[in-house]
């Protein structure tokens, strides 16, 4: 009954409409990760188009910390007047589950506006390391651990997909790597380039230029399909490692709960029209991001599905946070 009540609250979204509410001052989109990461890049693309349609500035503000929960909480506690929004990814539901506490409820405290799409995450390593494929990397990591020179395994946030799936691989295959969490993907990529981190799971949106330049080497894709922009990289499962099969996260826009219906409808309509712009969709595809727009109701259902799946995936795991 509780689950049905949560669904009912989330799915009580008005029909999308372009008329009605008009913002009278700039809109802030909070990204709960540092500037320069994939989430920040996606948000700025959408903000540009939304600003044109809404006829007011749409400003992106980076507010990172606590695995994305600081920025999310700021939106959850903001006035539900449509002037403060959240552009985020799956840590919205992942971090509270893994960390065991959160200042917000990822389902009850937000009004889903729309999903932008999804992206394939790829396990990669510094190209200066000897391994050329996943099997060689596993052997190499084990040898380094045996010699007490454990590799550093980075993630963009404790409790994120990058953390949990890489740690699952590390533990199951006895690779002996040491986890290092960063406050976003951009700092993690910087750590690669300064040789502080040896490997990790990342989006191609943030790392493609370094893959192309030869600084990073992609080894395995997460999920059931190879990355469209890098089809030569096989999935973990194709290479005999059962990590991340069936997993797909989300990228999307939300507001605080209890937004007036006219405000929510206008924002949802503008975001829908933003996601139907061919030029924007082409830019997303070029950035290794699959544009899969979902309206408020379907996005709400996706958030609940991902939350429930993450709860099941992490049950009993020792995530070695810290």
KASUL-V40290 format. One line per field, one symbol per residue. ss: DSSP state (a for helix, b for strand, c for the rest). phi: phi as a letter, one per 20 degrees, with the letter a starting at -180 (. if undefined). burial: I if it has 24 or more other ideal C-beta (glycine too) atoms within 12 Angstrom, else O. A space follows every 10 residues. Layout:
ss = ???
phi = ???
burial = ???
This chain:
ss = caaaaaaaaa accccccccc ccccccbbbb bccccccaaa aaaaaaaaaa aaaacccbbb bbcccaaaaa aaaaaacccc cccbbbbbbc aaaaaaaaac cccccccccb bbbbbbbbcc bbbbbbcccc cccaaaaaaa aaaaaacccc cbbbbccccc aaaaaaaaaa aacccccbbb bcccaaaaaa aaacccccbb bbbaaaaaaa aacccbbbbb bccccccccc ccccbcaaac cccccccccc bbbbbbcccc aaaaaaaaaa aaaaaccaaa aaaaaacccb bbbbcaaaaa aaaaaaaaaa aaaacccccc cc
phi = .fffffffff eedfffbefn gcfdbgddde decffnegff ffffffffff fffembfdde cecepllnff fffffgeefe dnecccdbcg ggdfggffen abfcdfefec dfdreerbbe ecebcfffff fdbffffgff ffffffemcg fedebeafnf ggfffffffg ffdlemedec edepfgffff fgfemecear dbefgedgge fffneccfca eenecffgeb feeffgffen decmfnebec cadccffmfg gfffffffff fgfgfeffff ffffffemce fcfcfgfffg ffgfffgfff gffefnfeel fp
burial = OOOOOIIOII OOIIOIOOOO IOIOOOIIII IIIIIIIIII IIIIIIIOII OOIIOOOIII IIIIIIIIII IIIIIIOIOI IIIIIIIIII IIIIIIIIIO OIOIIIIIII IIIIIIIIII IIIIIIIOIO IOIIOOIIOI IOOIOOOOOO IIIIIIIIII IIIIIIIIII OOIOIIIIII IIIIIIIIII IIOOOOIIII IIIIIIIIOI IOOOOIIIII IIIOIIIIII OOIIIIOIIO IOIIOOIIII IIIIIIIOIO OOIIIIIIII IIIIIOIOOI IOIIOOIIII IIIIIIIIII IIIIIIIOII OOIIOOOOIO IO
